[in-house]
C-alpha cells in the first residue's frame, strides 16, 4: 500500500470528478466548481481515470522547488549578514545584498532564512508582553514601592548620582526621597531609617531584584538566605517583596520619570549642585509634588506601625558578618587584620565565631554573645591596591577613596599619611 499526501484542495477535486464521471455534472459546471479551465478539467479527468485519486496529487510535492537557491548560497548570504548586517531588517538587508554584493534575493526569502537562524524575529515574537493593571492597595502603609533612579540629576553642575524613591502604593504619595552616590546597602540603610523614624513601619516594601534586596547568586548556600538589608527588615518585622518586572512596580517607575523631568528643572532653578543641598530641598519639593499628584486612599486607615521601645534603628541598620577568631586572637574583616585585646573573655574565644558590626557612620564593633570585645587594628591591607587587583563591591568605595587620595598626593607632591581605615563616606562602601 502506498501512502499519498494530498492537499485539501486536491482532495476536494475527487468528489467533483466522481460526479462528472457519473454524469451528474457537465464539464463547464465542473470547471466552475474547481476554478480551472475546461481543458484542465479534461486533464484532471484523464489522470483520475488512469490512477484514481493518487493521480490528482502534485508530482512536485517533496521535491526541491525550481527557483530554490543553489546549495551553499544560503550559508554564504547568512555569513555576510552576520558579519555586516546583523542588525538589519530583511528589507534593508535584501537591498544591500543586491547593491553591494550582487546577490538579488527577495525580502521574504531573506526573512525566512534570518528567522530560522535567529537573526530576526517575526512580528508575533516581537510583540511586547501584555501587563494587566493591578489595582491599588487600600490603605496607606500597606505596600511601599522603593527604587533607585540613577540619573544626571544636577545636569552638568554636579556629579551623576542616584535618587532613592519611596512611593506609597495606595496613594502614589512620595514618602521619602534621598540623593546618594550609588544604590548601595548603606544608602538604603540611611534612607529607610529616616523613613521609619518619620512614618513608622509599613507592612511591606516592594522592590526590584537588585542584590541589595535579594540573593541573586545561583546556588548560594551560605548564610540565612537574606541580604543585609533583608536581615534588617526581618528584625523589624517588615517584609520585602521583589517584583518580577519593572511594570509590576509601575507607580515608582512612573514617579521616577516625573521626577527626572520636574525635579531636575527645580534643581536647576534653585542652582543646586551637590547632594547635601539637594537633600535639603527635597522635603519642600515632596510636599508640593504630593499636593499635585497624590491620590486619596480607598480606606483612610494608616497601616504604619510605631517603632517598639526596644527597636534601636542605629543598631538594626548595621552590616553584620561573622568571623572566626584565630589562636592568636586575630580576625580579618574587610581586608583589615584586627587584634583582640587579651581579656579573659577574648582568651576563651579561640576558634570561635564572633560578630563584626559595621555601622554607616564608620564605627565598627566586634562582639560575642552580646558582649563587646575591645580590639585594635593590627594590619590594614587596604593601603595596598596593585594594578588588576580584584576588589569586592562592598569595599569599592573605600578603595576608590584611597586611590583618589594617593593620586592627589602624587599630583601635588605633598606627603599626607592616609588613615588606617576608611569609613563609608559617600555611601560607596557596601554594595549588596
N, C-alpha and C positions, 0 to 999 in steps of 0.2 A: 504494500500500500504506500502510495506516495502522498505526502502532505503538501498541499498547495496553499500558499499565502495569498490572500486577495484583499483588496481594499473594500471599504463599504460601498463605494461607487461601482466597482467591478461586480460585487456580489449582487447589487440591485439589478444588474442587467440580465441576470439569469431568468427571473420571472417574466420580464418583458419579452425576451426571446422565446420563452416557452409559449407565451400567448400568441406570438407571431407565428410560431410553428404550427400551433393548433388552429390558426385561422381566426382567432378572436380579435386580433389587431391587424391593421394594414401596415404597410411599410412606412407611409407618411406619419401615421399615428405613433409607431414605434420610434421614429426619428425624433418626433417632438418630445416624447417622454424621456428619451435618453439624451437629448440635447446634442445630437450629431446629425450629419448629413445622411441622405438616403444611401449614398454609396458606402458610407461607413457602416450602416445597418447591414448591408449585404455582406460586408467583410466579417462583421461580428457573427452573423448567422452562419456563414461558412465555417468559421473556427469552432462555433458551438456544436455544429453537426459533426465535425470531424473529431473533436477532442472532448466534448462535453464542457462543463463549467471551467475545467482547467484551461481551456483554450482562450478564455476571456482574461486570464491573469497576464500582467505585463511581463514581457520577456526580459526587461531591464532590471527587474527587482533583484536586489542583492549584488548587482554589478556596479563597478565604478561609473560615474557619470562621464559623458563625453566631454564636458567642459571642466572636468576636475583638474586642479593644478598638478603639474608633474611631481613625481616623488622627489623629495628633498627641497623643493622650493619653499614649502611651508616652514621648515626649520630655518632656512636662510632668512626669510621675511621676519620670523619671530625673533631671530637673533639681532637683526637690525633694529627692530622696535625696542627690544630690551636695552640695547646699547645707546640709542639716540632718541627714542621717542617713548620712553617708559611711561611718562605722564600725559601722553597724547590720547585723545579720544579716537575712535575708529575713523571718523570722517576726516579729521586733520591728518591722521597717520596715513590714510589712503592717498590724500593729496601729496604729502611729502614723499611717499614711496614712488609715486608716478613722476613727480617733478625732479627729484634728486637721484633716484636710483633706477629709473626706467622699469619699474615693476608695477604695472597697472592692475590693481585688484579692486573689486567693488567694496564699498563700505560694509555691506552685510557679510561678505566673506571674512574680512578682517575682524569684524565684531565677533563672529563665531569663533575664530581662532584665538582671539585675545581673551574671550570669556573662558574658553577651555583651558588656557594656560595661566589663568589667574591675573592677567594684565588689565582686565577691565571687568566691571560689574554691570550686569544688565539692570534695567530700570527697577525691577522688583527688589533686587538686592540693595539698590541704592536708597530705597525708601527708608526714612528715619523711623525709629521705633515710636509708637504712639504711647504717650504718658497721660493716663487719665488724671484729671484733677482730684486732689484729696481735700475733703472739707477741713476747715479749721478746727482746732481743738476748742472746747467750750470755754475753758477758764484760763485766766492769766496764771502763768507759772506751771501749767500742766506740761508744756513742752517748749523748750527754748532752743532755737536753732543757732549754732555757732559756726563761724568760718573765719578764715584768714584771707584777706584780699591784698595780694602783692601788687603794687602799682606805683607810678611816679606821682605820689600824692602832692608833693611840693614842686612838681614840674622840674624846671631847671634850677630852681633856687636852693634845693636841698637834695639829700640822698634818696634813692629808692628805698621804700620801706613797706611794711605790712600793717594793715589795719585789722585788728581783731574785732569782729562784729557779733553781737548777741541780739537776736531778734525773737520776740515772743510770737509763737505760732498762732495764738488765738486772736491777736490784735495787730500783728505786723509792727508793733512798737519797738523802737530801738531801746534795749535795756542797758546796754553798755557798749562803749567804743574805746579802743586803746591803740595808739600808734606804738609799734615795736619794730626793731630792726629786722627780725625774722620770725617765722611761725615756729616757735620752739616751745619745749615743755615749760621752761621757766617763764616765758612770756604768758602762757596760758595760766600758770600758777598765779601770777600777779593780777591778771585781768579777772580771773574767776574769784579770787579772794575779794577784790573790790566789788564784784557783782554780789557776792553773798553778804558782805557787810552792808550793802545798800538795800537789797531786795529780800534777802533770805534764801532758803534752799528750795529750788524748783523740784518738781517730780522727776524730770529727766532732761538731759541735754541731747540734742540731735546734731550729729556732725557728719563729715565725710570720713573716708577711710585713711586719713593721714596717720602716720606712725605715732603721732602724739597720743592718739585715741585708741589705736588698735594694733595688736601684734600681727604684722603682715608677713613676717618671715616664714616661708613654708617649712613645716617640720619642726618648729620651735617647741622644745620640750622642757626647757628650764623655767624656773620661776613659777609664779602663780597664775600665769595666763593673762595678766593685766599689765598695762603700761604704767609708768609712774603717775601719769595724770589720772588714769582709771583707778589706781590704788587710792589716790587722794579722795576722789569722789565716792569710792566704796566706803571709806572711813566716815564720810559724812552722810551715808545712806542716800546718795544721789545716783541715778542710773545714767550711763552714757550709751546711746544708741547710734549706730553708724548707718547712714543711708547708702543704698546700693547705686545711686546715680545722682548727678547734680540736680536733676529735675525733682527728685524726691524732697529735697530741701530748697524748693524754689523760692520761698519767702526771703531767705537770707541771700540767695543768689540775685534776686531782683533788687533787693536792698543794696547790694554791692554795686550794681550798675547805676542806680540812682546816686549813690554816694560818689562814685567815680566821676559823675558829672557835677552835681551840686556842691559837694564838699570840696572838690578841687578848686572850683571857682571861688568859693568862700575863703579858702586859704589864700588864694591869690589876692583877693580884695583886701584882706587884713594883713598881707605881707608876711605871713607865717612861713618860716623856712627851716624849723627844727622840730624834732619830735616832742620836746618838752613844751614848746609854745603851742604846738598842735594839740597836745593832750589838754592843755589849759583851756582852749576854746571849745573843746568837744561838748561839755555839758550844755552850754547855751545853744549850740547847733542842734543837739539832740532834742531839746525842748521845742525848738521851732519845727524840726522835722516831724516829731510826733503830733504836734498840733495840726499839721497839714495832712499827714498820711495815715496816722494810726486809726484803727477801726475799734468799734465797741465790741466787747466780747459777748458771746451768746449767753453766758452765765456770769453774773457780776462777782462771783466768789473768787477770791485770790488763793491759789493753792500753794503759794510760797510758805515754807515753814521757818519759824525763827531758829536761830542757832541755839543749840543746847548749852547749858552752863559750862560743861566740861570740854567743849569743842574749841580748841585753840587753833585758829586758822594758821597762825605763824608756824606751829608745829606740824600741822597736817600737810601744808604745801611745802614740803622739803623733798629733795631727791634722796632716796634711801637705797643703799645697797649693802649686802653682807660681804664681809671679808674674813679670812682665816688668819689668826694670829700665829706667827712663827714661834719657834722655840726661843728665839732671841727677842721676843716681844715686839716684833715689827710687823707691819702690814702695808700693802701697797694699794693706793686708790688714786685713780686719775693720773697715773704716771708720777706720783709722788710717794716717796717712802716715808712712813710715819713710825716713830719710835714711842711706844707707850712707856710712861713713867713706871718704874718697878714698884708699884704699890702692892699691898697684899692681895687686893682683888685682881690686879693685872697679872700677877705671877701665877694665879690659878687658871688663866685663860689660854695657856699654850695649846695650840692645835684646836682651839675652839673658835666659833663664829661670833663676830661682833658686828654691830650695825653702824654704818657710816651715814650720817645725815648731812646733806649738802644744802644749805639754805640759799634762797635767791639773792640775799644781800652779801654773800661771800663767806658767811660763817660756816664752820664745819665742826661737827660734833661726832665723837666716837663713843658708843655706849654698849652695855651688855646687861640685859635684864632690867632695863630702866635706870641703870647706874652709869653716870657719865665718867669717862676714863680720861685723865689728863695725858697729854701727848706733846710731842714736839716734832717738827719737820726734820727728818734725818738727811734726805737727799731728794732734790727736785729735778726730775728728768725733763721737765717741760722746757727748760732752758736750752735743750739740745734738739734742734729741728733740722736734720740733714736733708739734702735735696732728695725728693722722691719718697720721703717718709710717709708711711700710712698713718693718717690721723683720723680718729673716730669723730663722728658728728658731734658727740656730746662735749668734746673739748676743742672743737674747731675755733670757737670764738676766742678762747684764751690763747691758742697758738697764733692766730692772726694778730691778736693784740701784741703778743711778744715780737712777732716778725716786724710789725709796723714800728715798734719801739726801736728794734735793732737797726732798721733801715734809717730811721730818723737820726740815730746816733752816728751811723756811717756818713750820712749826708752832711751833717753839721759838724762832724769831727769833735763831738763832745762825748765825754765819758760819763755815763749815768748808769749806776748799778740797777739792774732790773730787780723787782721784788721777787721773793722766793716763790710765792704762789699768787695766782691771779683770781680775782672774783669773777662773777658772772656779769660784768659790766656790758651793757648793750644787749642783754638777753640773748647772746650768741653762744653761751657756754654749754647749754644742754639742748640737744635736739632729739626728739623721740621719747 
